[in-house]
């Protein structure tokens, strides 16, 4: 029995920790307990040196000194301040008025606002619950299909997994030992692919199944001009002008950058150009709308002004944070600090920030940060012992037997992560599996940015998969099962069954799997926006000392004697 244990301690250790996790025992303590117990048992059996745990305090202090992890509380605070200050309500109300008059417009507004909330909060639960409480009653009030409404809300909320700046991407980058900025760059295209796929689905339903997503009735449209028009034409013209200005700025951005640096025209990366152009467009729209209101020019309709002052500031904040990171002006941690400061300023300008709101946001940020930190310490204890018993070699040999090479490895890993996502939270999977799978992927020549984003998109899919999808459970916790009276119309509305929520999520799960397959088949969708690695041939490097009359410091001559140099 002891011989079997000593020869198979790595798989036994992995099996025990998975058993603890699936039993519902707290994750941090499960990982730490397994690491300590198996470490002491290994020492007693002579498998591990008696001095094994002497290096453990340095590992724990290394976690505490990790600057990258500081971005987590900053981005969390940014999202919570914006959410608690009423931004979600303003965004959904404004977007509903803008898009509501067309079929499927409310669903498109939920998708658009969900993308903004995902980029600002970075937490799936916050995005899903906020939109579920605010937009689901409105969608049901105006005749939307309950199943499709639930699917749209949960799918939009799970964009927090992969849309930069995301807490998920920060954790993935830290665990894989890659750059957070590169992870944000790589996730840009996949995130917009998902948003585009969702929008196409909503548009297709509006065209072929219009009864599922009717337009808002005229009496529900509150934005009206003095002549009775909606003001949509003014918003459309203003949007076209701003987009055109942003495109022109992006086209000349390389020349502008070279002019500012006093060099030849630059060739910036595509994602950098897009973010900077979007930042320019959002700031320009705010300036023009502000001038119009200040001087009372009357050039913009009420709808156009409301859209600009409600929708654009969060967009500007997100693009400023991403832009400074992509340009290399700020690290992700500094960008997060700037985002948190910007969120506080926005809440103050709207007079939505009081001591109670600030205290609640700080408490929630502290809880989430401590949650992540304790799981990370527990996973460090586990991986410390697991590596000492050669668990990393066991994992490598386990995947060596898979057919299909690189693609076979990716398919198998994504299947395992997809299944684990039914039962475990993202942080748990990231802190347990990524340190084990990352070295294997790197040894197989797989780009770690590509690998990390695939895992993030995969886990986003698992958030929607019945019967254990976390996004579905979040929405289930706030939706009524029994019939209820609508507070606006006074009509009795039917409750939402769990089966309806599952049916509504399935089309979006299918789209996510399609996007994941495209990202596996075409890695350049992720890696194409990254800086190319520079190969340096160490054998070709030569160090040449200056020759001639000058010394090593380039003084250009001697002082007339024999001591004319060093």
N, C-alpha and C positions, 0 to 999 in steps of 0.2 A: 504493500500500500504506500509506504513512504517512498519507495523507488518510483512508483507511478507518479506520485505527487511531484517529486523533484524533477522528473523528466518532462512533465507537462504543466509546470507551475504557471507559465505565461497564459495558455488558453484557459486554465482553471481560474486564474485571477480575472481575466476578461469576462468569463461567464458569470462569476460571482457579482461583479460590479453591475452587469446588465440585469441580473436577477434583482438586485437591490433597487435599481432605478425603476424597473417595471413594477415593483411592489409598491411604489409610491413613497418610499423613504426619502427624506430630503437629500437632494442631489449632492450638495457640497459635503455633507457628512458621510454619505455613501462612498464618495471618491476618496476622501481623506482616510476613512476607517479602513478601506480595502488596502490603500497604499501603506499605511502604518502596520496593519496586522500581517500582511504578506511580507513586508520588509523584516519585521521581527522574527517571523517564522523562518524566513530564508537565512537570517543571521544564525538562529539556533541550529538549523540543519547544516550550516557550513557552506551554503550556496552563495552567501553574500558576505562581504567583509564587515567586521564589527564596527568600523568607522563610517558605515554607509550614510547615516543620517547627520553626520557632522556638517556636511555641505548644505543641508536643508535650510537653515536660517538664511543663508546667502540667497537661495532661490526665492524665498518668500520676500526678502527685502528687495530683490530685483523686480518683483512684481509691483511692489509699492512705489518703486522709482521709475516705472515705465511711463514716459511722457505721453506715448500714443494713447494709452487708456484714459488720459485726462479728457480726451475728446468726448468720451461717453457722457459724463455728467453735463458738459457744456451743451452738447446737441440735445440732450434730454431736457434740460432747463429751457432751451430755446423753444422746443416744441410745446412744452407744458404751459409756458407763459402765453404763447399765442393761442393755445386751445382754451385755457381758463379765462382769457380776457375776452372771449366771445367771438374770436375770429371765425370759427367754424360756422356759427350761426349766420354771420354777415356774408361769408363766402357762399353758403348754400342758398341763402335768400336771393342774393344778387344773381348768381349763376342760374337759379331757377327762373327768375324773371327774364333773363336774357335768352336762354335756350328753350324755356317752357312753351312758347307759342308754336313750336314745331313738334311733330310726332317724334317721340324718343328724346325730346329735349331735356326732360328732367333726368333721364338716365345719363345723358351726356354731361349734364351739369354735375351729377354725382361723381362721374368718372374724373372730370376736370378738378373738382374740389378734392376728391380722394387723392389725386396725384399731388396736389399742393399739401394736403395734410400728411401724406406719406413722407414727403420730402422735408417737412418741418418737424413732425413729431418723431418719425423714425420708429414708432412702436405700433405694431399691428392692432393691439387691443384698443389703444386710444383712438386710432383712425376709424375702426369698425364701429365702436360704441358711439362715437360722436356722430357719425353719419346715420347710424341706425336710429338714434334718438331724435334727430332733427329731420332727416329726409324721408325715412320710411313712412311715417304718418302722412306726409304730403303726397307721396307717390300713390299710396293706397286711396287717399281722399279723391284724387283725380282719375281713378280707374285703372291704374297700372296693375299688371298681373303680379300677384304676390310672390310667386316663385322667381320670376325674372327680376323683380325689385330686390329681393334678398340676394340673388346671385350677383347683381351689379354692385351692391353695397359691399359685400364681402370681398369680391375680386378687387375692387378699387382700394379697399383698406389694406389688402395684403401687398400692395405695391410698396409699402414701407420696407419690405425685405430687400428689394433690389434697386430702389431709386435713390441715387446720391442726393444729399449726404445721409447715409443710412448707418445706424448703429451696427447693423448686421455686417456690413462691409468693413467697418472698422475692426470688429472682432475677428473676422475672417483674415484680414490683412495681418493683424497681430499674431494670430495663431500659425499662419503660414510663413511669417517672417518676410512679408513683402511690403511695398510702399502703399500707404493708404491712398495717397494721391493717384497712383497708378490703378488701384482698385476702383476708385471713383471714375476715372477715365474709361476704364474697360466696361463698367456697368452702364455707361451712358446710353450706348446703342441698344443693348438688350432691354433696358427700361422703356425706351421709346417704342421698341418693337411690341412690347406687351401692351402699352397704352394704345398704340395704333390698332392692334388686333382686337382689343376690347371695343374700341370705337367702331370698327368695321362691323363687328357683331351687332352692336346696337343699331347701326344704320340699316343693316340687313333685316333685322327684326322690324324696324319701323317701315320698311318698304314692303316686305312680304307678309308680315303679321301685325298690321297697324293697330288692331284691337288690343294688343298686349301693352302698347305704349302710346296712349292717346295724347294729344296736345292739351295744354291747360286751357280751360274755358276763358272767354274774354273777361268775365267778371273777376277772375283771379289775377289778372295782370294789373299791377299797381303803378307801374312806371308809365305815366301819360304826360304828354306835352299840353300846352294851352290849346292847341288846335285839335286835340284828341288823338294824335298819332303816338306811336309807342316810342319813337326816338331811335329805333333800331338802325335806320339808314345812317344817322349821324355816327353811331358807334361803328358801323361797318366801314364807312369812309375813313374815320379816324384810325381804326385798326389797320386798314390797308396802308395808310400813309406811314404809320409807325413801323409796320413790318418791312415796308419798302426801305425806309431809312436804316433799319437794322441790317438788312441784306446788303445795302450799299456800303455801310460801315464795315461789315464783315469782309466784303470784297476788297476793300482798300486797307484792311487792318494790318496786313504785312508791311505795306508801304508806310503806314502811320507809325508802326512799331519801329521800323528802321530809322525814320525821321527823328523820333523821340530819342533813340539811342545814338544818333549820329553815325549810322552805318548804312550799308546797302539794305534794300528791302528784304524783310525777313520772310520765312516760310513757316509760320506757326502751325501747330497740329490742328487737325480739323475740330476736335472737341473743344480746344481752347478758343478757336475762332467763333464757334457757335455760342459758347457761354459768354464770351466778351460781347458779341453782337447782341445777344439777348439782354445782357446787362445794360448796354447802351440804349436799347429800345425801351426798356422799362423806365429807366431814369428820364429819357426824353419825354415819354408820355406823361410822367408825373409833372415835369416842368411845364409842359404846354397846358395841361389841364389846370395846374395851379395858377398860371398866368391868366387863363380864361376866366377862372373864378375870381381872382383878385381884381382884375380890371373890368369884370362884368361884361365881357365881350359877347356872350351869348352864342358862341360858335359851336358849342357842344350841347347835346341834349342832356336831359336829366339822367337817362340811362347810361350814356357815355361817361358822364362824370362819376356816377355811382360805381360803374364798372372799374374805372381807372383808380379811384381812391380806395376801393375795397379790395380788388383783385391784385392790383399791381404791386403794392408794398410787400406782401409776402413773396411774390415772385422776385422782386428786386433784391430782397434779403437773401433768398436762396442763391440767386445768380452771383451776388457779390461774394458770398461765402465760397461757392465753387470756383468763381473766377480767381480769387486771390490764391486758392490752393493750386489751381491748374497753372497759373502764371508763376508759381514759385515764390510769390510775395509772402505767403503765410503757410505755416505747417497746418495739418488738419486740426491739431489742438488749438492753435491760434485762430484758425478759421471758426472753430466751434465757439471760442470765447467771444469773437466778434459777432457771431450769430446770436448768442445769448444776450449780449449787450444791445444789439439791434432790436431783438424781440422786446426787451424791457423798454426801450425808447418808443417803439411803436405802441405798446400798451399804455405808456404814459401820455403820448400824444392823443390817443383816443379816450383818455380819462377812464380807462378800464382796469387800472392797476391800483389795488389797495393792499393793505398789510395782510389781510386774510388770504387773498389770491397768491401773494408772494410767498407766504408761509406754506400754503398747500403745495405750491410748485416745488419749493425747496425740499419739503418733506418727501414728496414723491420721487424727486431726483435722488435724494440720499438713499431711499429704500432700494431703488433700482441699481444704483451704483454699488451699494453694499452687497446686493444679490449677485451681481456680476463678479465682484471682487472675491467673495467667499467661494463661488463656484470655481473661479480661476485658481485660488489657493488649493482647493480640494483636488482639482485636476492636475495641478503641479505635483502634489504629493503622490497621486496615483501614477502619473507618467514617470516620476522619479524612480519608483520601485519597479514599474513595468519595464523600463529601459534597463535597469540593473539586472533583471532576470532574462535579458535578451528578448523581451517581448517585441521590440521593433524588428528583429530578425525573423521572428515567427510571423509577423504581419507581412513582411516582404515575401517570405517563402509561400505564404498563403495565397498571395496574389500572383506569384510566379506561375502557378499552375493554371491560371485562367486562360482560355483560348481567346484569340482575337487581338492579343497585344494591347496596345494603347486604347483602342476603341472598346475592346472587351473589358478592360479595367474600368473605364469610365462608365460603361453601361451597368456593370455590376455594382460599382460604388453608388451610382445614382439610384439604383433600385433599392439598395440597402438604406440609404439616407431617406428615400421616399417613404419606406415602410416605417423606419424609426420616427419619422416626423408625425406619424399617427399618434404616438404615445409620449414623445419627449419634446420639450421646448427647444427652440433654436440654440440658445446659449449652451444647453447641456450637450447637444450634438456637436457644436463647434468646439467646445473645450475638451471633449472626450475623443472624438473621431479625427478631427483635423490634424492634431499633432501626430497621430499614428499614420494617417493616409498621406499627409504632405510629403514626408521624405520618400515614400514609395513613388508618388507621382513625379517628384523631381528626378529620382533615379531613372525613371522611364522616359525622361525627356519631355514631360508635359509642362507647359507653361503654367506656373502657379497662379497667375492672375486669371487665366482662362479657367483653371480648375476651381478656384474659389468662387467665381461668379456663377459657374454651373451649379455648385452646391447651394448658393443663395437662391437662385431661381428655382431649383428643385424643392427646397424647403418652402418656398412661396406656394408651390403647387400643393404640397402636403397640408398647408393651412386650410385648403378648400375641400379636401377629399373626405367624403362621408366614410364612416360615421364619426371619426374622431378629429375632424378638421377644427383647429382651434378657432379660426375666424367664424366658423358656423356656431361654435359654442358661445363665443362672445356675443354674437347677434341673438342667439337663442335666449340668452340671459336677460335681454331687455325687450323682447317682443312678446306681446300677449298671446296666449294660447286660446283663451276664451274670447268670445265676441265682446266688443267694447263700443262706447259711444264716442264718435269723433267730436272733439271740443269746438271745432269751427262750424261744421255743417249741422251738427246734432243728429246725424244719421248713425244707425247701428252698423258697425263694420265687423266682418268676420275675422276671427283670430287666425294666426298663421301656424300651420302644422309643421312639424319637423321634416316630414317628407317633402313638403313644398320647398323648404330651404335647400334640401339635398338636390332636388331636381334643378333648381335654379343655378346651383353652383357647377353642375356637370359640364355645360358648354364652355365655361371659363376654364375649367380644369383641362378640357381637351385643347383649348387654345394655348395654355401654358405648356403642355406637353409638346405641342407642335413647335413652339418657340424654343423650348429646350433642345429638341431634336435638331433644329436649325443651327443652334449655337454649338452643338457637338459636331455637326457635319461641316460647319464653316467657322472655324476658330478665328478667322480674320475679322469676323464681326465684332469680336472683343479685342483681339490683339492688334487690329489695324490702327487703332487710335493711340497705341502706346509708343513711347520712344524706342527706337531700334537699339538693341544692344550693340555696343562697340567691342569688336573682337581685337584684342591686343596680343600680338605675337611677342612673347617675352624674349625669345631668342634674337629678335631683330632690334631690340633696344640697345642703343649705344650712348655712352656718356663721354662727351668730348670736352677736354679742357681748352680754354682759349690759348692760342699760340701768338708768338710775336712779342713785341716790346711791352704790351700792356700786362698788368697783373690780373689776378682772378676777379678783381673788383672793377676792372675796366677803367683804370685810371689813365691809361693811354701812354705811359712812359715812366722813366725812372727819375730819380732826383739828382742824377748826375754822378752817383757813386755806385758801389757794388751792392748796396742794399735797396735796389729799386723795386722790390716786390716782397711778397710774403714768402 
